[in-house]
Amino acid sequence: MVREVQRSLSDIRKIIEAHLGEEVKVRANKGRRRVEERYGIIKETYPCLFTVKVIGAGHIVSYSYAELLTKEVEVELCSTRQKLL
């Protein structure tokens, strides 16, 4: 049986900060079976959230670290196809 590692919000923030400027795929659960996938670059990190500049659209979206903790949002590196969390 594989045991999942519990992470704190500060651990999640450090992981995201380590990948600033890298291209990622973000999958966000929007409820009622709607899932939104976007490709972008991690632009900035803040105490409660991080921003991603969407490739092609040019706008910036933000996600909270709590969304990553609760798995409402998944972030995957495009270069290695590895999930960050």
Residue frames as a rotation matrix with the C-alpha (Angstrom) as fourth column:
MET 1
0.583 0.813 0.000 0.00
0.813 -0.583 0.000 0.00
0.000 0.000 -1.000 0.00
VAL 2
-0.443 -0.705 0.554 1.38
0.698 -0.659 -0.280 3.40
0.563 0.262 0.784 -1.00
ARG 3
0.205 0.461 -0.863 0.96
0.896 -0.444 -0.024 6.13
-0.394 -0.769 -0.504 1.57
GLU 4
0.418 0.029 0.908 0.44
0.616 -0.743 -0.261 9.65
0.667 0.668 -0.329 0.30
VAL 5
-0.578 -0.714 -0.395 2.72
0.800 -0.400 -0.447 12.33
0.162 -0.575 0.802 1.72
GLN 6
0.614 0.749 -0.249 0.92
0.787 -0.603 0.130 15.12
-0.053 -0.276 -0.960 3.58
ARG 7
-0.492 -0.762 0.421 2.19
0.777 -0.602 -0.182 18.57
0.393 0.238 0.888 2.70
SER 8
-0.018 0.432 -0.902 1.59
0.686 -0.651 -0.325 21.95
-0.727 -0.625 -0.285 4.29
LEU 9
0.900 0.407 0.155 0.77
0.399 -0.630 -0.667 25.13
-0.174 0.662 -0.729 2.43
SER 10
0.569 -0.758 -0.319 4.32
-0.606 -0.649 0.461 26.41
-0.556 -0.069 -0.828 3.00
ASP 11
-0.280 -0.634 0.720 5.76
0.096 0.728 0.679 23.22
-0.955 0.260 -0.143 1.45
ILE 12
0.342 0.515 0.786 3.49
0.843 0.201 -0.499 23.65
-0.414 0.834 -0.365 -1.57
ARG 13
0.959 -0.002 -0.285 4.55
-0.080 -0.962 -0.261 27.28
-0.273 0.273 -0.922 -1.94
LYS 14
0.115 -0.993 -0.017 8.24
-0.522 -0.075 0.849 26.31
-0.845 -0.089 -0.527 -1.91
ILE 15
-0.222 -0.135 0.966 7.65
0.563 0.791 0.240 23.69
-0.796 0.597 -0.100 -4.62
ILE 16
0.714 0.546 0.439 5.87
0.680 -0.388 -0.622 26.23
-0.170 0.742 -0.648 -6.84
GLU 17
0.797 -0.465 -0.385 8.59
-0.385 -0.883 0.270 28.86
-0.465 -0.067 -0.883 -6.21
ALA 18
-0.115 -0.897 0.427 11.23
-0.094 0.438 0.894 26.35
-0.989 0.063 -0.134 -7.32
HIS 19
-0.317 0.067 0.946 9.56
0.841 0.481 0.248 26.18
-0.439 0.874 -0.209 -10.74
LEU 20
0.378 0.394 -0.838 9.07
0.050 -0.912 -0.407 29.90
-0.925 0.111 -0.364 -11.45
GLY 21
-0.066 -0.377 -0.924 9.30
-0.824 -0.502 0.264 30.62
-0.563 0.779 -0.277 -15.18
GLU 22
-0.921 -0.268 0.284 8.64
-0.104 0.870 0.482 27.03
-0.376 0.414 -0.829 -16.23
GLU 23
-0.470 0.763 -0.443 5.89
-0.756 -0.089 0.649 25.91
0.456 0.640 0.618 -18.57
VAL 24
-0.890 0.243 0.387 3.09
-0.129 0.679 -0.723 23.97
-0.438 -0.693 -0.572 -16.87
LYS 25
-0.519 0.842 -0.148 -0.27
0.018 0.184 0.983 22.38
0.854 0.508 -0.110 -17.59
VAL 26
-0.906 0.291 0.307 -2.93
-0.374 -0.210 -0.903 23.33
-0.198 -0.933 0.299 -15.04
ARG 27
-0.508 0.806 -0.304 -6.10
0.305 0.498 0.812 21.25
0.806 0.319 -0.498 -14.62
ALA 28
-0.919 0.257 0.299 -8.76
-0.393 -0.519 -0.759 22.97
-0.040 -0.815 0.578 -12.53
ASN 29
-0.622 0.772 -0.130 -11.95
0.764 0.635 0.116 21.29
0.172 -0.027 -0.985 -11.36
LYS 30
-0.906 0.314 0.284 -14.74
-0.283 -0.948 0.144 23.82
0.314 0.050 0.948 -11.92
GLY 31
-0.602 0.698 0.388 -17.54
-0.340 0.215 -0.915 21.68
-0.723 -0.683 0.108 -10.49
ARG 32
0.425 0.904 0.044 -20.41
-0.426 0.242 -0.872 19.79
-0.799 0.351 0.488 -12.11
ARG 33
0.460 -0.335 0.823 -18.01
0.571 0.821 0.016 17.61
-0.681 0.462 0.569 -14.10
ARG 34
0.952 -0.205 0.228 -16.34
0.056 -0.614 -0.787 20.61
0.301 0.762 -0.573 -15.74
VAL 35
0.398 -0.901 -0.174 -12.56
0.625 0.127 0.770 20.53
-0.672 -0.415 0.614 -15.91
GLU 36
0.980 -0.127 -0.151 -10.53
-0.193 -0.782 -0.592 23.40
-0.043 0.610 -0.791 -17.31
GLU 37
0.404 -0.895 0.188 -7.07
0.794 0.445 0.414 22.73
-0.454 -0.017 0.891 -18.79
ARG 38
0.983 -0.170 -0.064 -4.64
-0.181 -0.884 -0.431 25.54
0.016 0.436 -0.900 -19.50
TYR 39
0.346 -0.938 0.029 -1.02
0.927 0.337 -0.163 25.70
0.143 0.083 0.986 -20.56
GLY 40
0.893 -0.038 0.449 1.06
-0.046 -0.999 0.006 28.55
0.449 -0.026 -0.893 -19.21
ILE 41
-0.162 -0.983 -0.087 4.14
0.374 0.020 -0.927 29.78
0.913 -0.183 0.365 -17.41
ILE 42
0.476 0.252 -0.843 4.35
0.878 -0.081 0.471 30.24
0.051 -0.964 -0.260 -13.65
LYS 43
0.302 -0.293 0.907 4.90
0.308 -0.870 -0.384 33.99
0.902 0.396 -0.173 -13.31
GLU 44
-0.425 -0.411 0.806 4.81
-0.538 -0.601 -0.590 34.94
0.728 -0.685 0.034 -9.62
THR 45
-0.157 0.380 -0.911 4.17
0.709 0.686 0.164 33.60
0.687 -0.621 -0.377 -6.17
TYR 46
-0.179 0.226 0.958 2.46
-0.548 -0.831 0.094 35.43
0.817 -0.508 0.272 -3.34
PRO 47
-0.755 -0.195 0.627 1.76
-0.655 0.287 -0.699 34.42
-0.043 -0.938 -0.344 0.26
CYS 48
-0.204 0.775 0.598 -1.62
-0.380 0.501 -0.778 32.84
-0.902 -0.386 0.192 -0.55
LEU 49
0.785 0.539 0.306 -1.60
0.096 0.382 -0.919 32.30
-0.612 0.751 0.249 -4.32
PHE 50
-0.466 -0.883 0.059 0.47
0.201 -0.041 0.979 31.99
-0.861 0.468 0.196 -7.48
THR 51
0.423 0.596 -0.682 -0.11
-0.502 -0.472 -0.724 33.30
-0.754 0.649 0.099 -11.00
VAL 52
-0.275 -0.408 0.871 0.16
0.551 0.675 0.490 31.59
-0.788 0.615 0.040 -14.37
LYS 53
-0.235 0.153 -0.960 0.39
-0.683 -0.729 0.051 33.47
-0.692 0.668 0.276 -17.70
VAL 54
0.417 0.527 0.741 -1.71
0.142 0.767 -0.626 31.51
-0.898 0.366 0.245 -20.19
ILE 55
-0.718 -0.693 0.062 0.08
0.095 -0.009 0.995 30.70
-0.690 0.721 0.072 -23.45
GLY 56
-0.677 0.427 0.599 -1.76
0.706 0.149 0.693 31.95
0.207 0.892 -0.402 -26.50
ALA 57
0.412 0.911 0.026 -4.37
0.839 -0.390 0.379 33.97
0.355 -0.134 -0.925 -24.61
GLY 58
-0.348 -0.697 0.627 -1.91
0.358 -0.717 -0.599 36.27
0.867 0.016 0.499 -22.88
HIS 59
0.392 0.502 0.771 -4.00
-0.532 -0.560 0.635 36.73
0.750 -0.659 0.048 -19.76
ILE 60
-0.737 -0.675 0.034 -2.96
-0.343 0.330 -0.879 35.83
0.582 -0.660 -0.475 -16.24
VAL 61
0.472 0.849 -0.238 -4.89
-0.196 0.364 0.911 33.47
0.860 -0.383 0.338 -13.95
SER 62
-0.437 -0.603 0.667 -4.32
-0.792 -0.093 -0.604 32.88
0.427 -0.792 -0.437 -10.27
TYR 63
0.371 0.457 -0.809 -4.66
0.046 0.860 0.507 29.79
0.928 -0.225 0.298 -8.12
SER 64
0.465 -0.182 0.866 -4.37
-0.863 -0.314 0.397 29.38
0.200 -0.932 -0.303 -4.37
TYR 65
-0.645 -0.745 -0.173 -2.09
-0.639 0.649 -0.413 26.90
0.420 -0.155 -0.894 -2.65
ALA 66
-0.456 0.575 0.679 -5.16
-0.558 0.410 -0.721 25.60
-0.693 -0.708 0.135 -0.80
GLU 67
0.585 0.661 -0.470 -6.61
-0.771 0.273 -0.576 24.51
-0.252 0.699 0.669 -4.17
LEU 68
-0.044 -0.691 -0.722 -3.50
-0.677 0.552 -0.487 22.41
0.734 0.467 -0.492 -4.73
LEU 69
-0.818 -0.274 0.505 -3.72
-0.574 0.426 -0.699 20.98
-0.024 -0.862 -0.506 -1.22
THR 70
-0.145 0.872 0.467 -7.36
-0.464 0.357 -0.811 19.94
-0.874 -0.334 0.353 -1.71
LYS 71
-0.728 -0.310 0.612 -6.61
0.326 0.629 0.706 18.69
-0.604 0.713 -0.357 -5.25
GLU 72
0.500 0.847 -0.181 -9.10
0.285 -0.359 -0.889 21.05
-0.817 0.393 -0.421 -6.90
VAL 73
0.795 -0.370 -0.481 -6.16
-0.606 -0.494 -0.623 22.12
-0.007 0.787 -0.617 -9.07
GLU 74
0.626 -0.660 0.414 -3.34
0.490 0.747 0.450 19.95
-0.606 -0.079 0.791 -10.45
VAL 75
0.657 -0.517 -0.548 -0.09
-0.693 -0.701 -0.169 21.35
-0.297 0.491 -0.819 -11.85
GLU 76
0.679 -0.437 0.590 2.10
0.491 0.868 0.078 19.31
-0.546 0.237 0.804 -14.20
LEU 77
-0.059 -0.789 -0.611 5.47
-0.344 -0.559 0.755 20.32
-0.937 0.255 -0.239 -15.66
CYS 78
0.845 0.390 -0.366 5.35
-0.446 0.135 -0.885 20.26
-0.296 0.911 0.288 -19.47
SER 79
0.120 -0.901 -0.416 9.05
-0.961 0.000 -0.277 19.46
0.249 0.433 -0.866 -19.84
THR 80
-0.845 -0.528 0.079 8.95
-0.524 0.791 -0.316 16.23
0.105 -0.309 -0.945 -17.80
ARG 81
-0.102 0.919 -0.381 5.20
-0.344 0.326 0.880 15.45
0.933 0.221 0.283 -17.67
GLN 82
-0.602 -0.186 -0.777 5.63
0.618 0.508 -0.600 15.20
0.506 -0.841 -0.191 -13.89
LYS 83
0.552 0.807 0.210 2.94
0.374 -0.464 0.803 16.39
0.746 -0.365 -0.558 -11.47
LEU 84
-0.301 -0.685 0.663 4.33
-0.321 -0.582 -0.747 18.86
0.898 -0.438 -0.045 -8.97
LEU 85
-0.566 0.170 0.807 2.08
-0.816 0.026 -0.578 17.61
-0.119 -0.985 0.124 -6.18
